Structure formats: C-alpha cells, structure tokens
Amino acid sequence: MAMRDAAASVPVVQWMWRAGGVETLILRRWGSDDEATNEMVAAFYALLRDGKTASEAMRLASAGARTAPTTQPPGVWAGWLILTGR
C-alpha cells in the first residue's frame, strides 16, 4: 500500500501506538534498502537516547545518512514521517 493510500489511517496507527505507551514512531513514506534504512533508524534512536528531540534526531540522522556511502540515496534519508506526542 502506498503512503498516499494509507494516509487516512495514520492517526489511528498513532493512537494505537500511543495507547501502548510508545511516545515516538517513525514511518517511511516509501521503500528503500533495508540495511541502509536500519543504519539510519539505529542512528535516530541513538540520538533520541542521547536526549535529542524526535525532529532533531531525525534531522541529524538524515544528515549523517546523506554523507555515508551506504545510505546516500534519497530513498534512505528522505520521506520519513515522525509521529510523536511530545
């Protein structure tokens, strides 16, 4: 399912995760290389653990991915949706 097809469901997904105690959820808008995406997501969550806000962590993780040889394609670092209650 494409993101535009699923857009109406995003608030429901956010509510379900928030009800389960998840404060921040990130979603990809389109597919990408799994290994490269895993590297970026790991960087994002490491930055969150270091005290960065979700938007700051995504900005820094994206910036790092744009310069790394394995994660340079925009499909890896562009098009993320951050759902947070903060």
Backbone as XML, in Angstrom:
<?xml version="1.0"?>
<chain id="A" units="angstrom">
  <residue number="1" name="MET">
    <atom name="N" x="0.844" y="-1.170" z="0.000"/>
    <atom name="CA" x="0.000" y="0.000" z="0.000"/>
    <atom name="C" x="0.894" y="1.239" z="0.000"/>
  </residue>
  <residue number="2" name="ALA">
    <atom name="N" x="0.608" y="2.180" z="-0.861"/>
    <atom name="CA" x="1.364" y="3.422" z="-0.931"/>
    <atom name="C" x="0.987" y="4.317" z="0.245"/>
  </residue>
  <residue number="3" name="MET">
    <atom name="N" x="1.912" y="5.212" z="0.616"/>
    <atom name="CA" x="1.648" y="6.113" z="1.735"/>
    <atom name="C" x="0.403" y="6.947" z="1.493"/>
  </residue>
  <residue number="4" name="ARG">
    <atom name="N" x="0.204" y="7.409" z="0.248"/>
    <atom name="CA" x="-0.979" y="8.241" z="-0.001"/>
    <atom name="C" x="-2.263" y="7.448" z="0.200"/>
  </residue>
  <residue number="5" name="ASP">
    <atom name="N" x="-2.216" y="6.140" z="-0.050"/>
    <atom name="CA" x="-3.378" y="5.285" z="0.183"/>
    <atom name="C" x="-3.606" y="5.044" z="1.680"/>
  </residue>
  <residue number="6" name="ALA">
    <atom name="N" x="-2.529" y="5.078" z="2.447"/>
    <atom name="CA" x="-2.617" y="4.793" z="3.871"/>
    <atom name="C" x="-2.727" y="6.048" z="4.728"/>
  </residue>
  <residue number="7" name="ALA">
    <atom name="N" x="-2.636" y="7.230" z="4.125"/>
    <atom name="CA" x="-2.594" y="8.482" z="4.881"/>
    <atom name="C" x="-3.767" y="8.641" z="5.839"/>
  </residue>
  <residue number="8" name="ALA">
    <atom name="N" x="-4.943" y="8.226" z="5.446"/>
    <atom name="CA" x="-6.112" y="8.371" z="6.312"/>
    <atom name="C" x="-6.002" y="7.509" z="7.565"/>
  </residue>
  <residue number="9" name="SER">
    <atom name="N" x="-5.183" y="6.474" z="7.530"/>
    <atom name="CA" x="-5.041" y="5.566" z="8.668"/>
    <atom name="C" x="-3.969" y="5.999" z="9.657"/>
  </residue>
  <residue number="10" name="VAL">
    <atom name="N" x="-3.150" y="6.969" z="9.301"/>
    <atom name="CA" x="-2.039" y="7.366" z="10.159"/>
    <atom name="C" x="-2.497" y="7.795" z="11.549"/>
  </residue>
  <residue number="11" name="PRO">
    <atom name="N" x="-3.543" y="8.619" z="11.706"/>
    <atom name="CA" x="-3.969" y="8.974" z="13.072"/>
    <atom name="C" x="-4.379" y="7.766" z="13.907"/>
  </residue>
  <residue number="12" name="VAL">
    <atom name="N" x="-4.989" y="6.784" z="13.291"/>
    <atom name="CA" x="-5.379" y="5.572" z="14.020"/>
    <atom name="C" x="-4.143" y="4.811" z="14.465"/>
  </residue>
  <residue number="13" name="VAL">
    <atom name="N" x="-3.164" y="4.681" z="13.574"/>
    <atom name="CA" x="-1.917" y="3.997" z="13.915"/>
    <atom name="C" x="-1.230" y="4.727" z="15.066"/>
  </residue>
  <residue number="14" name="GLN">
    <atom name="N" x="-1.175" y="6.053" z="14.972"/>
    <atom name="CA" x="-0.547" y="6.830" z="16.036"/>
    <atom name="C" x="-1.271" y="6.600" z="17.358"/>
  </residue>
  <residue number="15" name="TRP">
    <atom name="N" x="-2.581" y="6.622" z="17.363"/>
    <atom name="CA" x="-3.344" y="6.410" z="18.587"/>
    <atom name="C" x="-3.059" y="5.033" z="19.185"/>
  </residue>
  <residue number="16" name="MET">
    <atom name="N" x="-3.004" y="4.009" z="18.344"/>
    <atom name="CA" x="-2.760" y="2.651" z="18.847"/>
    <atom name="C" x="-1.394" y="2.559" z="19.527"/>
  </residue>
  <residue number="17" name="TRP">
    <atom name="N" x="-0.372" y="3.105" z="18.895"/>
    <atom name="CA" x="0.968" y="3.056" z="19.478"/>
    <atom name="C" x="1.039" y="3.886" z="20.746"/>
  </residue>
  <residue number="18" name="ARG">
    <atom name="N" x="0.406" y="5.076" z="20.756"/>
    <atom name="CA" x="0.395" y="5.911" z="21.958"/>
    <atom name="C" x="-0.331" y="5.190" z="23.095"/>
  </residue>
  <residue number="19" name="ALA">
    <atom name="N" x="-1.437" y="4.514" z="22.791"/>
    <atom name="CA" x="-2.171" y="3.767" z="23.817"/>
    <atom name="C" x="-1.306" y="2.659" z="24.408"/>
  </residue>
  <residue number="20" name="GLY">
    <atom name="N" x="-0.379" y="2.148" z="23.621"/>
    <atom name="CA" x="0.545" y="1.110" z="24.080"/>
    <atom name="C" x="1.767" y="1.656" z="24.790"/>
  </residue>
  <residue number="21" name="GLY">
    <atom name="N" x="1.867" y="2.988" z="24.911"/>
    <atom name="CA" x="2.986" y="3.595" z="25.630"/>
    <atom name="C" x="4.147" y="4.048" z="24.774"/>
  </residue>
  <residue number="22" name="VAL">
    <atom name="N" x="4.023" y="3.956" z="23.464"/>
    <atom name="CA" x="5.100" y="4.391" z="22.566"/>
    <atom name="C" x="4.973" y="5.895" z="22.363"/>
  </residue>
  <residue number="23" name="GLU">
    <atom name="N" x="6.034" y="6.640" z="22.692"/>
    <atom name="CA" x="5.984" y="8.100" z="22.582"/>
    <atom name="C" x="6.294" y="8.593" z="21.175"/>
  </residue>
  <residue number="24" name="THR">
    <atom name="N" x="7.195" y="7.919" z="20.477"/>
    <atom name="CA" x="7.606" y="8.372" z="19.152"/>
    <atom name="C" x="7.629" y="7.197" z="18.192"/>
  </residue>
  <residue number="25" name="LEU">
    <atom name="N" x="7.060" y="7.408" z="17.025"/>
    <atom name="CA" x="7.014" y="6.394" z="15.977"/>
    <atom name="C" x="7.448" y="7.056" z="14.678"/>
  </residue>
  <residue number="26" name="ILE">
    <atom name="N" x="8.327" y="6.390" z="13.933"/>
    <atom name="CA" x="8.723" y="6.915" z="12.631"/>
    <atom name="C" x="8.285" y="5.926" z="11.560"/>
  </residue>
  <residue number="27" name="LEU">
    <atom name="N" x="7.803" y="6.466" z="10.454"/>
    <atom name="CA" x="7.329" y="5.652" z="9.332"/>
    <atom name="C" x="8.002" y="6.122" z="8.055"/>
  </residue>
  <residue number="28" name="ARG">
    <atom name="N" x="8.360" y="5.172" z="7.206"/>
    <atom name="CA" x="8.896" y="5.514" z="5.878"/>
    <atom name="C" x="7.737" y="5.744" z="4.931"/>
  </residue>
  <residue number="29" name="ARG">
    <atom name="N" x="7.864" y="6.740" z="4.089"/>
    <atom name="CA" x="6.821" y="7.007" z="3.101"/>
    <atom name="C" x="6.965" y="6.116" z="1.879"/>
  </residue>
  <residue number="30" name="TRP">
    <atom name="N" x="8.138" y="5.561" z="1.653"/>
    <atom name="CA" x="8.341" y="4.656" z="0.523"/>
    <atom name="C" x="9.441" y="3.664" z="0.884"/>
  </residue>
  <residue number="31" name="GLY">
    <atom name="N" x="9.550" y="2.595" z="0.119"/>
    <atom name="CA" x="10.528" y="1.549" z="0.372"/>
    <atom name="C" x="11.950" y="2.001" z="0.104"/>
  </residue>
  <residue number="32" name="SER">
    <atom name="N" x="12.889" y="1.252" z="0.649"/>
    <atom name="CA" x="14.300" y="1.566" z="0.481"/>
    <atom name="C" x="15.106" y="0.324" z="0.824"/>
  </residue>
  <residue number="33" name="ASP">
    <atom name="N" x="16.397" y="0.421" z="0.677"/>
    <atom name="CA" x="17.309" y="-0.655" z="1.048"/>
    <atom name="C" x="17.211" y="-0.895" z="2.558"/>
  </residue>
  <residue number="34" name="ASP">
    <atom name="N" x="16.899" y="-2.127" z="2.945"/>
    <atom name="CA" x="16.671" y="-2.424" z="4.362"/>
    <atom name="C" x="17.897" y="-2.197" z="5.229"/>
  </residue>
  <residue number="35" name="GLU">
    <atom name="N" x="19.067" y="-2.617" z="4.781"/>
    <atom name="CA" x="20.283" y="-2.454" z="5.586"/>
    <atom name="C" x="20.589" y="-0.979" z="5.810"/>
  </residue>
  <residue number="36" name="ALA">
    <atom name="N" x="20.506" y="-0.189" z="4.759"/>
    <atom name="CA" x="20.774" y="1.249" z="4.883"/>
    <atom name="C" x="19.733" y="1.915" z="5.773"/>
  </residue>
  <residue number="37" name="THR">
    <atom name="N" x="18.482" y="1.517" z="5.633"/>
    <atom name="CA" x="17.425" y="2.071" z="6.475"/>
    <atom name="C" x="17.658" y="1.696" z="7.931"/>
  </residue>
  <residue number="38" name="ASN">
    <atom name="N" x="18.063" y="0.465" z="8.195"/>
    <atom name="CA" x="18.348" y="0.035" z="9.560"/>
    <atom name="C" x="19.451" y="0.880" z="10.192"/>
  </residue>
  <residue number="39" name="GLU">
    <atom name="N" x="20.472" y="1.234" z="9.398"/>
    <atom name="CA" x="21.552" y="2.082" z="9.899"/>
    <atom name="C" x="21.013" y="3.451" z="10.299"/>
  </residue>
  <residue number="40" name="MET">
    <atom name="N" x="20.149" y="4.013" z="9.466"/>
    <atom name="CA" x="19.611" y="5.329" z="9.768"/>
    <atom name="C" x="18.690" y="5.286" z="10.982"/>
  </residue>
  <residue number="41" name="VAL">
    <atom name="N" x="17.852" y="4.274" z="11.071"/>
    <atom name="CA" x="16.941" y="4.147" z="12.209"/>
    <atom name="C" x="17.744" y="3.954" z="13.504"/>
  </residue>
  <residue number="42" name="ALA">
    <atom name="N" x="18.811" y="3.174" z="13.456"/>
    <atom name="CA" x="19.664" y="2.982" z="14.636"/>
    <atom name="C" x="20.269" y="4.315" z="15.071"/>
  </residue>
  <residue number="43" name="ALA">
    <atom name="N" x="20.720" y="5.116" z="14.104"/>
    <atom name="CA" x="21.263" y="6.439" z="14.430"/>
    <atom name="C" x="20.191" y="7.333" z="15.039"/>
  </residue>
  <residue number="44" name="PHE">
    <atom name="N" x="18.980" y="7.286" z="14.493"/>
    <atom name="CA" x="17.862" y="8.079" z="15.013"/>
    <atom name="C" x="17.596" y="7.737" z="16.478"/>
  </residue>
  <residue number="45" name="TYR">
    <atom name="N" x="17.459" y="6.448" z="16.785"/>
    <atom name="CA" x="17.149" y="6.050" z="18.153"/>
    <atom name="C" x="18.313" y="6.296" z="19.108"/>
  </residue>
  <residue number="46" name="ALA">
    <atom name="N" x="19.546" y="6.200" z="18.630"/>
    <atom name="CA" x="20.701" y="6.536" z="19.469"/>
    <atom name="C" x="20.658" y="8.018" z="19.845"/>
  </residue>
  <residue number="47" name="LEU">
    <atom name="N" x="20.302" y="8.862" z="18.892"/>
    <atom name="CA" x="20.188" y="10.296" z="19.172"/>
    <atom name="C" x="19.041" y="10.582" z="20.132"/>
  </residue>
  <residue number="48" name="LEU">
    <atom name="N" x="17.934" y="9.857" z="20.010"/>
    <atom name="CA" x="16.833" y="10.008" z="20.969"/>
    <atom name="C" x="17.303" y="9.645" z="22.382"/>
  </residue>
  <residue number="49" name="ARG">
    <atom name="N" x="18.041" y="8.538" z="22.489"/>
    <atom name="CA" x="18.549" y="8.122" z="23.803"/>
    <atom name="C" x="19.507" y="9.151" z="24.386"/>
  </residue>
  <residue number="50" name="ASP">
    <atom name="N" x="20.191" y="9.883" z="23.512"/>
    <atom name="CA" x="21.128" y="10.921" z="23.957"/>
    <atom name="C" x="20.419" y="12.218" z="24.347"/>
  </residue>
  <residue number="51" name="GLY">
    <atom name="N" x="19.086" y="12.238" z="24.259"/>
    <atom name="CA" x="18.328" y="13.400" z="24.713"/>
    <atom name="C" x="17.849" y="14.352" z="23.634"/>
  </residue>
  <residue number="52" name="LYS">
    <atom name="N" x="18.084" y="14.028" z="22.378"/>
    <atom name="CA" x="17.599" y="14.878" z="21.287"/>
    <atom name="C" x="16.093" y="14.724" z="21.137"/>
  </residue>
  <residue number="53" name="THR">
    <atom name="N" x="15.436" y="15.758" z="20.634"/>
    <atom name="CA" x="14.014" y="15.638" z="20.313"/>
    <atom name="C" x="13.881" y="14.774" z="19.072"/>
  </residue>
  <residue number="54" name="ALA">
    <atom name="N" x="12.675" y="14.301" z="18.792"/>
    <atom name="CA" x="12.453" y="13.442" z="17.625"/>
    <atom name="C" x="12.815" y="14.176" z="16.338"/>
  </residue>
  <residue number="55" name="SER">
    <atom name="N" x="12.405" y="15.429" z="16.207"/>
    <atom name="CA" x="12.705" y="16.153" z="14.965"/>
    <atom name="C" x="14.203" y="16.427" z="14.829"/>
  </residue>
  <residue number="56" name="GLU">
    <atom name="N" x="14.865" y="16.748" z="15.948"/>
    <atom name="CA" x="16.309" y="16.979" z="15.904"/>
    <atom name="C" x="17.053" y="15.684" z="15.592"/>
  </residue>
  <residue number="57" name="ALA">
    <atom name="N" x="16.623" y="14.581" z="16.207"/>
    <atom name="CA" x="17.258" y="13.288" z="15.954"/>
    <atom name="C" x="17.105" y="12.882" z="14.493"/>
  </residue>
  <residue number="58" name="MET">
    <atom name="N" x="15.915" y="13.106" z="13.910"/>
    <atom name="CA" x="15.709" y="12.760" z="12.500"/>
    <atom name="C" x="16.557" y="13.642" z="11.595"/>
  </residue>
  <residue number="59" name="ARG">
    <atom name="N" x="16.638" y="14.916" z="11.913"/>
    <atom name="CA" x="17.457" y="15.827" z="11.102"/>
    <atom name="C" x="18.917" y="15.406" z="11.132"/>
  </residue>
  <residue number="60" name="LEU">
    <atom name="N" x="19.441" y="15.087" z="12.308"/>
    <atom name="CA" x="20.840" y="14.678" z="12.428"/>
    <atom name="C" x="21.093" y="13.307" z="11.797"/>
  </residue>
  <residue number="61" name="ALA">
    <atom name="N" x="20.171" y="12.369" z="11.991"/>
    <atom name="CA" x="20.327" y="11.042" z="11.375"/>
    <atom name="C" x="20.275" y="11.147" z="9.855"/>
  </residue>
  <residue number="62" name="SER">
    <atom name="N" x="19.384" y="11.993" z="9.342"/>
    <atom name="CA" x="19.289" y="12.202" z="7.888"/>
    <atom name="C" x="20.560" y="12.834" z="7.341"/>
  </residue>
  <residue number="63" name="ALA">
    <atom name="N" x="21.086" y="13.810" z="8.071"/>
    <atom name="CA" x="22.325" y="14.466" z="7.631"/>
    <atom name="C" x="23.470" y="13.470" z="7.583"/>
  </residue>
  <residue number="64" name="GLY">
    <atom name="N" x="23.554" y="12.603" z="8.582"/>
    <atom name="CA" x="24.593" y="11.576" z="8.586"/>
    <atom name="C" x="24.420" y="10.580" z="7.451"/>
  </residue>
  <residue number="65" name="ALA">
    <atom name="N" x="23.185" y="10.223" z="7.165"/>
    <atom name="CA" x="22.912" y="9.259" z="6.094"/>
    <atom name="C" x="23.251" y="9.843" z="4.720"/>
  </residue>
  <residue number="66" name="ARG">
    <atom name="N" x="23.061" y="11.134" z="4.557"/>
    <atom name="CA" x="23.366" y="11.762" z="3.260"/>
    <atom name="C" x="24.853" y="11.723" z="2.949"/>
  </residue>
  <residue number="67" name="THR">
    <atom name="N" x="25.696" y="11.630" z="3.977"/>
    <atom name="CA" x="27.138" y="11.646" z="3.743"/>
    <atom name="C" x="27.769" y="10.251" z="3.773"/>
  </residue>
  <residue number="68" name="ALA">
    <atom name="N" x="27.048" y="9.256" z="4.291"/>
    <atom name="CA" x="27.594" y="7.892" z="4.366"/>
    <atom name="C" x="27.464" y="7.201" z="3.006"/>
  </residue>
  <residue number="69" name="PRO">
    <atom name="N" x="28.495" y="6.473" z="2.578"/>
    <atom name="CA" x="28.450" y="5.823" z="1.260"/>
    <atom name="C" x="27.313" y="4.820" z="1.099"/>
  </residue>
  <residue number="70" name="THR">
    <atom name="N" x="26.928" y="4.133" z="2.176"/>
    <atom name="CA" x="25.906" y="3.093" z="2.059"/>
    <atom name="C" x="24.486" y="3.638" z="2.120"/>
  </residue>
  <residue number="71" name="THR">
    <atom name="N" x="24.311" y="4.876" z="2.551"/>
    <atom name="CA" x="22.966" y="5.407" z="2.750"/>
    <atom name="C" x="22.706" y="6.696" z="1.988"/>
  </residue>
  <residue number="72" name="GLN">
    <atom name="N" x="23.462" y="6.974" z="0.959"/>
    <atom name="CA" x="23.310" y="8.233" z="0.238"/>
    <atom name="C" x="22.029" y="8.374" z="-0.578"/>
  </residue>
  <residue number="73" name="PRO">
    <atom name="N" x="21.459" y="7.325" z="-1.146"/>
    <atom name="CA" x="20.267" y="7.535" z="-1.962"/>
    <atom name="C" x="19.145" y="8.188" z="-1.147"/>
  </residue>
  <residue number="74" name="PRO">
    <atom name="N" x="18.439" y="9.166" z="-1.737"/>
    <atom name="CA" x="17.373" y="9.865" z="-1.010"/>
    <atom name="C" x="16.295" y="8.938" z="-0.456"/>
  </residue>
  <residue number="75" name="GLY">
    <atom name="N" x="16.098" y="7.784" z="-1.060"/>
    <atom name="CA" x="15.099" y="6.851" z="-0.551"/>
    <atom name="C" x="15.389" y="6.394" z="0.868"/>
  </residue>
  <residue number="76" name="VAL">
    <atom name="N" x="16.644" y="6.502" z="1.296"/>
    <atom name="CA" x="17.022" y="6.108" z="2.651"/>
    <atom name="C" x="16.720" y="7.222" z="3.644"/>
  </residue>
  <residue number="77" name="TRP">
    <atom name="N" x="17.120" y="8.443" z="3.321"/>
    <atom name="CA" x="17.049" y="9.521" z="4.307"/>
    <atom name="C" x="15.896" y="10.500" z="4.113"/>
  </residue>
  <residue number="78" name="ALA">
    <atom name="N" x="15.254" y="10.486" z="2.983"/>
    <atom name="CA" x="14.141" y="11.420" z="2.740"/>
    <atom name="C" x="12.806" y="10.719" z="2.952"/>
  </residue>
  <residue number="79" name="GLY">
    <atom name="N" x="11.797" y="11.482" z="3.202"/>
    <atom name="CA" x="10.445" y="10.940" z="3.231"/>
    <atom name="C" x="10.037" y="10.228" z="4.500"/>
  </residue>
  <residue number="80" name="TRP">
    <atom name="N" x="10.584" y="10.591" z="5.635"/>
    <atom name="CA" x="10.187" y="9.983" z="6.905"/>
    <atom name="C" x="9.088" y="10.806" z="7.548"/>
  </residue>
  <residue number="81" name="LEU">
    <atom name="N" x="8.189" y="10.137" z="8.216"/>
    <atom name="CA" x="7.091" y="10.765" z="8.946"/>
    <atom name="C" x="7.315" y="10.471" z="10.423"/>
  </residue>
  <residue number="82" name="ILE">
    <atom name="N" x="7.325" y="11.522" z="11.251"/>
    <atom name="CA" x="7.525" y="11.371" z="12.688"/>
    <atom name="C" x="6.191" y="11.585" z="13.375"/>
  </residue>
  <residue number="83" name="LEU">
    <atom name="N" x="5.769" y="10.602" z="14.162"/>
    <atom name="CA" x="4.554" y="10.712" z="14.963"/>
    <atom name="C" x="4.985" y="10.721" z="16.417"/>
  </residue>
  <residue number="84" name="THR">
    <atom name="N" x="4.684" y="11.804" z="17.107"/>
    <atom name="CA" x="5.089" y="11.918" z="18.486"/>
    <atom name="C" x="4.042" y="12.639" z="19.306"/>
  </residue>
  <residue number="85" name="GLY">
    <atom name="N" x="4.029" y="12.352" z="20.574"/>
    <atom name="CA" x="3.083" y="13.004" z="21.473"/>
    <atom name="C" x="3.707" y="14.163" z="22.219"/>
  </residue>
  <residue number="86" name="ARG">
    <atom name="N" x="4.963" y="14.405" z="21.960"/>
    <atom name="CA" x="5.658" y="15.484" z="22.664"/>
    <atom name="C" x="5.561" y="16.770" z="21.895"/>
  </residue>
</chain>
